[in-house]
Amino acid sequence: MQRTHLLAVAATALTLGLGACHQEPEQINEYDPQAEALRNAQPVALPPAITNNRTFRCAPDNSLYFVDYYNNGTATIRTSQGGTPIMLTGTNNGPPFAGEGYTVSANATHVSINGKACHT
């Protein structure tokens, strides 16, 4: 019991001793070299959002096409799932889409890609 009191007194003395140390507050440099440029910057437009993406299988060769439709009236087409997308632009912000050797005309589930009948 006496040992417990002795440990409590030692812990209190140690805490008070360390608490008496004077520590300077940390100095923070608040200068931002780009602050003025950020205040005067024009707002950045967001990139177009994907509104729909579809995978189409086309006859007669069973080829697959991956088409992403965007909210700005454009689409991208890929010939493989991880392939490089090819940008297609639409007429009057919608189908038919065309670009770089591809034409895509579509409704909800059926599409014609370069004249081939395709479906989802």
C-alpha positions as CSV (number, residue, x, y, z in Angstrom):
1,M,0.0,0.0,0.0
2,Q,2.8,2.3,0.9
3,R,4.5,1.5,-2.4
4,T,1.4,2.6,-4.3
5,H,1.4,5.9,-2.6
6,L,5.1,6.3,-3.3
7,L,4.5,5.6,-7.0
8,A,1.6,8.1,-7.2
9,V,3.7,10.8,-5.6
10,A,6.6,10.1,-8.0
11,A,4.3,10.2,-11.0
12,T,2.8,13.5,-9.9
13,A,6.2,15.0,-9.3
14,L,7.4,13.9,-12.7
15,T,4.3,15.3,-14.4
16,L,4.6,18.6,-12.6
17,G,8.2,18.8,-13.4
18,L,7.7,18.2,-17.1
19,G,4.7,20.6,-17.2
20,A,6.9,23.4,-15.9
21,C,9.2,23.2,-19.0
22,H,8.6,26.3,-21.2
23,Q,8.2,25.4,-24.8
24,E,8.0,27.9,-27.5
25,P,4.9,27.6,-29.8
26,E,5.6,26.2,-33.2
27,Q,6.1,28.9,-35.9
28,I,4.1,28.3,-39.0
29,N,5.0,30.2,-42.2
30,E,1.6,31.3,-43.6
31,Y,3.1,32.8,-46.9
32,D,1.6,31.1,-49.9
33,P,3.4,32.0,-53.2
34,Q,0.4,31.0,-55.3
35,A,-2.4,32.6,-53.2
36,E,-2.8,35.6,-55.4
37,A,-2.8,33.5,-58.6
38,L,-5.5,31.1,-57.1
39,R,-7.7,34.1,-56.1
40,N,-7.6,35.4,-59.6
41,A,-7.9,32.1,-61.4
42,Q,-10.9,31.4,-63.7
43,P,-13.2,28.5,-62.7
44,V,-12.2,25.2,-64.2
45,A,-14.9,23.4,-66.2
46,L,-15.5,19.8,-65.3
47,P,-14.9,17.1,-67.9
48,P,-17.9,15.6,-69.5
49,A,-19.7,12.8,-67.6
50,I,-20.4,9.4,-68.9
51,T,-24.2,9.0,-69.2
52,N,-24.2,5.5,-70.5
53,N,-21.8,2.8,-71.5
54,R,-22.7,-0.3,-73.6
55,T,-21.0,-3.3,-75.0
56,F,-22.2,-4.3,-78.4
57,R,-21.7,-7.6,-80.3
58,C,-22.0,-7.2,-84.1
59,A,-23.0,-9.6,-86.8
60,P,-21.8,-11.3,-89.0
61,D,-18.2,-11.5,-87.5
62,N,-19.1,-11.5,-83.7
63,S,-16.9,-8.5,-83.1
64,L,-17.2,-6.6,-79.8
65,Y,-17.3,-2.8,-79.4
66,F,-17.3,-0.9,-76.2
67,V,-19.1,2.5,-76.5
68,D,-19.3,5.2,-73.8
69,Y,-21.8,8.0,-74.2
70,Y,-21.1,11.4,-72.7
71,N,-23.4,14.3,-71.6
72,N,-21.8,16.7,-74.0
73,G,-23.1,14.9,-77.2
74,T,-20.0,12.9,-77.8
75,A,-19.1,9.2,-77.5
76,T,-16.0,7.0,-77.4
77,I,-15.6,3.6,-79.0
78,R,-13.0,0.9,-78.2
79,T,-12.4,-2.4,-79.9
80,S,-11.2,-4.1,-76.7
81,Q,-12.2,-3.6,-73.1
82,G,-8.8,-2.0,-72.1
83,G,-8.2,-0.5,-75.6
84,T,-7.5,3.1,-76.6
85,P,-10.8,5.0,-76.9
86,I,-11.5,6.8,-80.1
87,M,-13.5,10.1,-79.8
88,L,-16.7,10.3,-81.8
89,T,-18.7,13.5,-82.2
90,G,-22.4,13.6,-82.6
91,T,-24.7,15.7,-84.7
92,N,-27.0,18.1,-82.7
93,N,-25.6,16.7,-79.4
94,G,-26.7,13.1,-80.2
95,P,-26.5,10.2,-82.6
96,P,-25.3,9.5,-85.2
97,F,-21.7,9.7,-84.0
98,A,-18.7,9.8,-86.3
99,G,-14.9,10.0,-86.1
100,E,-11.6,8.4,-87.2
101,G,-13.2,5.7,-89.5
102,Y,-16.1,4.8,-87.2
103,T,-19.8,5.7,-87.4
104,V,-22.2,4.8,-84.7
105,S,-26.0,5.3,-85.0
106,A,-28.0,4.0,-82.1
107,N,-31.2,3.7,-80.1
108,A,-31.5,2.2,-76.6
109,T,-30.3,-1.3,-77.3
110,H,-29.5,-1.7,-81.1
111,V,-26.7,0.1,-82.9
112,S,-25.2,0.2,-86.3
113,I,-21.3,0.4,-86.2
114,N,-19.8,1.0,-89.6
115,G,-22.9,-0.5,-91.2
116,K,-22.9,-3.7,-89.1
117,A,-26.0,-4.5,-87.1
118,C,-25.1,-4.8,-83.4
119,H,-27.0,-5.5,-80.2
120,T,-26.3,-5.4,-76.4
